[in-house]
Every structure is written in C-alpha cells, then in structure tokens.
Amino acid sequence: MDTASIHQFTVTDIDGKDFDLASLKGKKVMIVNVASKCGLTPQYEKLEALYKEFGSQNFVIIGFPANNFLWQEPGTNAEIKTFCSSKYDVTFPMMSKISVKGSDKHPLYKFLTRKSANGRSDSGVTWNFQKFLINEDGHLAKVISPRTQPDDPEVIDWLKN
C-alpha cells in the first residue's frame, strides 16, 4: 500500500507566503521544529552547516518554529526571522510559527506523528529540534531525537545513501 506523502501539504513560510511541499519532490527533506530560547538552539549552527554541505545534493531543511515546550519560542515570525539570520546566518527555508503537539497541532505534524497517516510510525514530538527525515518520495524515513545533533553519523549516512 502506498502511503500519503508530505507533498500533499502547503504550509506558510516565515514571510506569510505559501510554500508547497510538492515542490520538494525528488529531494530528501529534514523537517525540524525549532526554538530560539532552548538549550538546543545552538543546533541551528549545525543545521545550517548541513544545509550548506548537502543543499546542492537534492536536500533541504525546513524549520518550523514552535512554542510548545516551556515557551521557548515566544517571538513573532519577524522576530524569529531576525534572530535566525543575525545569530546563525540561517539560509534554509523557515516557516511560520506553528504548534507541533496538542489540540492545535498543525496538519503536517499530525501526518508526521501518526502511523495511520504516514505509514511508518507513531511518534510524539518530545522537544524542540526533533528531526523528521523524509525520503525523495515524500515519505517518512526516520525520526531523530531532539538531542541527536544534525551532523550525527545516522543523519549523514542517511543523506549519503
């Protein structure tokens, strides 16, 4: 049975424009929920380095700011954009702030966390900087712990294969 893919979703980028995930067909994608005031926030540096290294090889990172964990992303989209560019020189696509858990969970995250939708696994978002690895067909390949660094061998091996 073929499962649905992330390509069915259109999300809103940090500037308020539509971002059609179907435009990512044929690319590996890392979807990560981010926050500016978290102990894991320095992962932005490694995410950006990973994007610079592999971005030209059909790979994209998409950041989704979320304020679901101890109010660690209180800023507006404009404030988040300024923080990411001034502090970490983020060039990978950033989306508008969403909710990644609870009753107002974004539809993309409902898909990513429910096996009945993604065909792969049930998982909750446990903290900021959880990574969802998506294959070229838009299907969930792996869920990576928030504490696992973006340049972990598990991620690099997935990117290279």
C-alpha positions, 0 to 999 in steps of 0.5 A: 500500500502506498502511503500519503506523502508530505507533498500533499501539504502547503504550509506558510513560510516565515514571510506569510507566503505559501510554500508547497511541499510538492515542490520538494519532490525528488529531494530528501527533506529534514523537517525540524521544529525549532526554538530560539530560547532552548538549550538546543538552539545552538543546533541551528549552527549545525543545521545550517552547516548541513544545509550548506554541505548537502543543499546542492545534493537534492536536500533541504531543511525546513524549520518550523518554529514552535512554542510548545515546550516551556515557551521557548519560542515566544517571538513573532515570525519577524522576530524569529526571522531576525534572530535566525539570520543575525545569530546563525546566518540561517539560509534554509527555508523557515516557516511560520510559527506553528504548534507541533503537539496538542489540540492545535497541532498543525496538519503536517505534524499530525501526518508526521506523528501518526502511523495511520497517516504516514505509514511508518510510525507513531511518534510524539514530538518530545522537544524542540529540534526533533528531526523528521527525515523524509525520503525523495518520495515524500515519505517518512524515513526516520525520526531523530531525537531532539538531542541527536545533533544534525551532523550525527553519523545516522543523519549523514549516512542517511543523506549519503545513501 
